[in-house]
Structure formats: structure tokens, C-alpha cells
Amino acid sequence: MGTLLALASAVGYGVADFAGGLLSRRIPFATVAFLGQLGGVLLAAIALVTPGSPSTVDILWGGLSGVGTGVGMLFLFRGLSRGAMSVVVPTSAVGGMVLPVLVGVALLGERPSLLSWLGIAVAVPALWLVSASGGADNAVSDGLIASVGIATQYLALAQASPDAGLWPVFAGRVTGLLTVAPLLIATRQIPRPRSALACCAAGAAAGLALVLFRLAAERELVAIAVVLSSLYPVIPVLLGITALRERLSRRQALGLLGAAIAIPLLAHP
């Protein structure tokens, strides 16, 4: 069940990123990020009616997770607004996988298996190959920064106690909204109602994905749940190639292949 929940989380993230990427090309990325977080808050409000006894520490971990989400989505959507979806999303995802493993080893005392280390060894050059786009340097940089936010989201949320239920997710959606709010206030640009609703719907999909990740992490090893949830780039990459007619260079294709190989290797904590 944990595996299925994590894969469903990946689908939710993939749909949200694709929709958010398209919206970011028509309206300011800060607006997309803010309204997306608002939609996530509304979705995560289900925590108010679900069982859970969170401690203050659980709420703080959830809040930190939301800060990571806010930063990650801001830079992800900025990258998507000026770069290829099939490059920016995988860049953010691979980094979002590798960083939790490294932090786990350096700070949390975790000891990955030999296969996990092999996955890291494959993922790092794969990330470089995907990033070597020859023209979208700024967008790739946005993807790399977004990966730090995504890694923070996963790491912090995983520290919350299972007894906390979905309350850490709700706390994270609130802090994520507060994180991106200042930039929206600075831009002072509100889209038309239809576009605003689309942004909220994309954010709700991302919020649902985070709820599913939280449930998966309660039933599966956190490392496995993170890796399976990180399969989400498959959806926007495929849609970017098929629907948007984006093209990949051979180096980028090789990098994506390396990322695909790294994912199952990293699934062995």
C-alpha cells in the first residue's frame, strides 16, 4: 500500500508541475506559486477532520517543510517560465532525491546500501548532463535551487511523528503560503478568475500529492517513499515532449536515462 500511495503522489506532483509550468508562461510565476499554495492550504484542511495528535515539534517540522515547498515552487515555476519543462523538472527532482540521502548520512546517522551509493554516483553526472542544455543556464539554476527546497520539504516532513496525522502537512501549506506571499505583494499582479482557479487547482493537486507522500512515509521506509514520489518528472517530461514539442539533445537524453537508472538504485536504503 505504501508503494502505491507514493506512486500516486508522483502522479499528483507531475500533473501539478505540468499545469504550473504552463501557467507560469502566461502569468507571473510568483502569482502561480502563491495561488498554488492557497489551493494546497484548502486541500490540506482535511487535516482538521482527520485523527492526529501533533506536538509543537511536529508542527514546527511541518512548518519548515512548507518553507522548503514555498522556496522550491517559486524557483521551479520561475525556471519553467523561461526554460524547457523536460530539463527544469528533472533537474529539481534528482537534486531533491540526492540531497536527502547526503543529509541523512552526514547529520542523521543513516547508512545507505551499496546500491544507494551507486545510485548517487549515477545521479550526479546525470544531473550534469541534463543541466548541460547549452542556453537555459538561468532556468537550470532555478531547477537546482528548487531542488534544495524540495529536499527540505521531504526531510522536514519525514521528521514529524506518525501520531501527528496530517497536521504537519496543513502547517506546511500555511507556511508555504506565507513564504511566497511577499513576492506576490511586490508584483501586485492578480490573474483573471479562470487562471486563478487553474492555479489553485494545480496547487490542490500538489497538496494532495504531499498528503499521499505523508501517508506513504507512514507505511514505507522514508527513503523509498521519497524516491518513488520523485518519479513525478516522468509526466511533465513526456507531456513536454509530446504536447509541447520540446526537443532533447543527446546529452540531455543520456542524462534523463541516467536519472531513470538512479531512481531504483536509490530505492535501496
C-alpha positions as CSV (number, residue, x, y, z in Angstrom):
1,M,0.0,0.0,0.0
2,G,2.8,2.4,0.8
3,T,4.3,1.9,-2.6
4,L,1.0,2.6,-4.4
5,L,0.5,5.8,-2.3
6,A,4.0,7.0,-3.1
7,L,3.4,6.4,-6.8
8,A,0.1,8.2,-6.6
9,S,1.9,11.1,-5.0
10,A,4.3,11.1,-8.0
11,V,1.3,11.4,-10.4
12,G,-0.1,14.3,-8.4
13,Y,3.2,16.2,-8.4
14,G,3.7,15.5,-12.1
15,V,0.3,16.9,-13.0
16,A,0.8,19.9,-10.7
17,D,4.2,20.7,-12.2
18,F,3.0,20.4,-15.8
19,A,0.0,22.7,-15.1
20,G,2.0,25.1,-13.1
21,G,4.7,25.3,-15.8
22,L,2.1,26.2,-18.5
23,L,0.5,28.8,-16.3
24,S,3.9,30.3,-15.5
25,R,4.4,31.1,-19.1
26,R,1.3,33.2,-19.2
27,I,1.1,34.9,-15.8
28,P,3.8,35.8,-13.3
29,F,5.5,32.8,-11.6
30,A,5.1,34.4,-8.1
31,T,1.3,34.5,-8.7
32,V,1.2,30.9,-9.8
33,A,3.2,29.9,-6.7
34,F,1.1,31.9,-4.3
35,L,-2.3,30.7,-5.6
36,G,-0.9,27.2,-5.8
37,Q,0.0,27.3,-2.1
38,L,-3.5,28.7,-1.4
39,G,-5.1,25.7,-3.2
40,G,-2.8,23.4,-1.2
41,V,-4.0,25.0,2.1
42,L,-7.6,24.4,1.1
43,L,-6.9,20.8,0.3
44,A,-4.7,20.1,3.3
45,A,-7.5,21.5,5.5
46,I,-8.8,17.9,5.6
47,A,-6.3,17.6,8.5
48,L,-8.8,19.4,10.6
49,V,-11.2,16.5,10.5
50,T,-8.7,13.6,10.5
51,P,-7.2,11.8,13.6
52,G,-4.0,13.2,14.8
53,S,-2.3,14.4,18.0
54,P,0.6,16.7,16.9
55,S,3.1,18.1,19.2
56,T,4.6,21.5,18.9
57,V,7.7,19.9,17.4
58,D,5.6,18.1,14.8
59,I,4.0,21.4,13.8
60,L,7.4,23.1,13.6
61,W,8.7,20.3,11.3
62,G,5.7,20.7,9.2
63,G,6.2,24.5,9.0
64,L,9.8,24.0,8.0
65,S,8.6,21.6,5.3
66,G,6.3,24.3,4.0
67,V,9.1,26.9,3.8
68,G,11.0,24.4,1.6
69,T,7.9,23.9,-0.5
70,G,7.5,27.7,-1.0
71,V,11.1,28.3,-2.0
72,G,11.0,25.2,-4.2
73,M,7.9,26.2,-6.0
74,L,9.0,29.8,-6.6
75,F,12.2,28.8,-8.3
76,L,10.6,25.8,-10.0
77,F,8.0,28.0,-11.6
78,R,10.5,30.7,-12.5
79,G,12.6,28.1,-14.2
80,L,9.6,26.7,-16.1
81,S,8.6,30.2,-17.2
82,R,11.9,30.6,-19.1
83,G,13.2,27.1,-19.8
84,A,12.2,23.7,-21.1
85,M,9.9,21.6,-18.8
86,S,11.8,18.5,-19.8
87,V,15.0,20.0,-18.3
88,V,13.9,22.1,-15.3
89,V,11.7,19.5,-13.6
90,P,14.2,16.6,-13.7
91,T,17.0,18.9,-12.5
92,S,14.9,19.8,-9.4
93,A,13.8,16.2,-8.9
94,V,17.2,14.5,-9.0
95,G,18.7,17.1,-6.6
96,G,15.7,16.7,-4.4
97,M,16.4,13.0,-4.1
98,V,20.2,13.1,-3.7
99,L,20.3,15.8,-1.0
100,P,18.1,13.9,1.5
101,V,20.4,10.9,1.2
102,L,23.5,13.0,1.8
103,V,21.9,14.9,4.7
104,G,20.8,11.6,6.2
105,V,24.3,10.3,6.1
106,A,26.0,13.4,7.4
107,L,23.6,14.5,10.0
108,L,21.1,11.8,10.8
109,G,23.4,8.8,11.0
110,E,21.8,6.8,8.2
111,R,23.9,4.3,6.3
112,P,22.7,3.8,2.7
113,S,23.4,0.5,1.0
114,L,26.0,0.0,-1.7
115,L,23.2,0.2,-4.3
116,S,22.1,3.6,-2.9
117,W,25.7,4.9,-3.2
118,L,25.8,3.6,-6.7
119,G,22.6,5.5,-7.4
120,I,24.2,8.7,-6.2
121,A,27.2,8.1,-8.3
122,V,24.9,7.7,-11.4
123,A,22.6,10.6,-10.4
124,V,25.3,13.3,-10.1
125,P,26.7,13.0,-13.7
126,A,23.1,12.5,-14.9
127,L,22.2,15.8,-13.3
128,W,25.1,17.5,-15.0
129,L,24.2,16.0,-18.4
130,V,20.5,17.2,-18.0
131,S,21.7,20.6,-17.0
132,A,24.1,20.9,-19.9
133,S,21.4,22.4,-22.1
134,G,23.6,25.0,-23.8
135,G,21.4,28.0,-23.4
136,A,19.0,27.7,-20.5
137,D,21.5,28.3,-17.8
138,N,19.3,30.5,-15.7
139,A,16.4,28.0,-15.9
140,V,18.7,25.2,-14.8
141,S,20.0,27.3,-11.9
142,D,16.4,27.8,-10.9
143,G,15.9,24.0,-11.0
144,L,18.9,23.4,-8.8
145,I,17.7,25.9,-6.2
146,A,14.3,24.4,-6.3
147,S,15.8,21.0,-5.6
148,V,17.1,22.3,-2.2
149,G,13.6,23.5,-1.3
150,I,12.1,20.1,-2.4
151,A,14.7,18.2,-0.4
152,T,13.9,20.4,2.7
153,Q,10.2,19.6,2.2
154,Y,10.8,15.9,2.2
155,L,13.3,15.8,5.0
156,A,11.4,18.1,7.4
157,L,8.0,16.4,6.8
158,A,9.6,13.0,7.4
159,Q,10.7,14.1,10.9
160,A,7.1,14.6,12.1
161,S,5.7,11.8,14.3
162,P,3.2,9.4,12.8
163,D,0.9,10.3,15.6
164,A,0.6,13.8,14.2
165,G,-1.5,12.6,11.4
166,L,-1.9,15.2,8.6
167,W,-1.5,18.2,10.8
168,P,2.2,18.8,9.7
169,V,1.0,18.8,6.1
170,F,-1.5,21.5,6.9
171,A,1.1,23.5,8.9
172,G,3.4,23.3,5.9
173,R,0.8,24.6,3.5
174,V,0.3,27.6,5.7
175,T,4.0,28.5,6.0
176,G,4.4,27.8,2.3
177,L,1.7,30.4,1.6
178,L,3.4,32.9,3.9
179,T,6.8,32.2,2.2
180,V,5.7,33.2,-1.3
181,A,3.3,36.0,-0.2
182,P,5.9,38.8,0.0
183,L,6.9,38.3,-3.6
184,L,3.2,38.4,-4.7
185,I,2.7,41.6,-2.8
186,A,5.7,43.1,-4.5
187,T,4.4,42.2,-8.0
188,R,0.8,43.2,-7.3
189,Q,-0.5,41.1,-10.2
190,I,-3.6,39.1,-9.8
191,P,-4.8,37.0,-12.8
192,R,-8.2,36.6,-14.2
193,P,-10.6,34.4,-12.3
194,R,-10.3,31.4,-14.6
195,S,-6.5,31.5,-14.4
196,A,-6.6,32.0,-10.7
197,L,-8.8,28.9,-10.4
198,A,-6.5,26.9,-12.5
199,C,-3.5,27.9,-10.3
200,C,-5.5,26.8,-7.2
201,A,-6.4,23.5,-8.8
202,A,-2.7,22.8,-9.6
203,G,-1.8,23.7,-6.0
204,A,-4.5,21.4,-4.7
205,A,-3.1,18.5,-6.8
206,A,0.3,19.2,-5.3
207,G,-1.3,19.4,-1.8
208,L,-2.9,16.0,-2.4
209,A,0.4,14.6,-3.5
210,L,2.0,15.7,-0.3
211,V,-0.8,14.1,1.7
212,L,-0.2,10.9,-0.2
213,F,3.5,11.1,0.5
214,R,2.9,11.6,4.2
215,L,0.6,8.5,4.2
216,A,3.2,6.5,2.2
217,A,6.0,7.5,4.6
218,E,4.0,6.1,7.5
219,R,3.7,2.7,5.7
220,E,7.0,2.5,3.9
221,L,10.7,3.4,4.5
222,V,11.1,7.2,4.1
223,A,13.9,6.8,1.6
224,I,11.7,4.6,-0.6
225,A,8.7,6.9,-0.3
226,V,10.9,9.8,-1.3
227,V,12.4,8.1,-4.3
228,L,9.0,6.7,-5.6
229,S,7.4,10.1,-5.2
230,S,10.3,11.6,-7.1
231,L,9.2,9.7,-10.2
232,Y,7.0,12.7,-10.9
233,P,9.2,14.2,-13.7
234,V,8.1,11.4,-16.0
235,I,4.8,13.1,-16.5
236,P,5.8,16.7,-17.3
237,V,8.8,15.4,-19.4
238,L,6.6,13.2,-21.5
239,L,4.0,15.9,-21.9
240,G,6.6,18.4,-22.6
241,I,8.0,16.3,-25.5
242,T,4.6,15.1,-26.8
243,A,2.3,18.1,-26.2
244,L,4.7,21.0,-26.3
245,R,7.1,19.5,-28.9
246,E,10.1,20.1,-26.8
247,R,13.3,18.6,-28.0
248,L,16.1,17.0,-26.1
249,S,19.8,16.9,-27.0
250,R,21.6,13.6,-26.9
251,R,23.4,14.6,-23.8
252,Q,20.2,15.5,-22.1
253,A,18.6,12.3,-23.2
254,L,21.5,10.4,-21.8
255,G,21.2,12.4,-18.5
256,L,17.5,11.5,-18.3
257,L,18.3,7.9,-18.8
258,G,20.9,8.1,-16.0
259,A,18.3,9.7,-13.8
260,A,15.9,6.8,-14.6
261,I,18.6,4.3,-13.7
262,A,19.5,6.2,-10.5
263,I,15.9,6.1,-9.1
264,P,15.6,2.4,-8.5
265,L,19.1,2.2,-7.2
266,L,18.3,4.9,-4.6
267,A,15.3,3.0,-3.6
268,H,17.6,0.6,-1.6
269,P,18.3,2.5,1.7
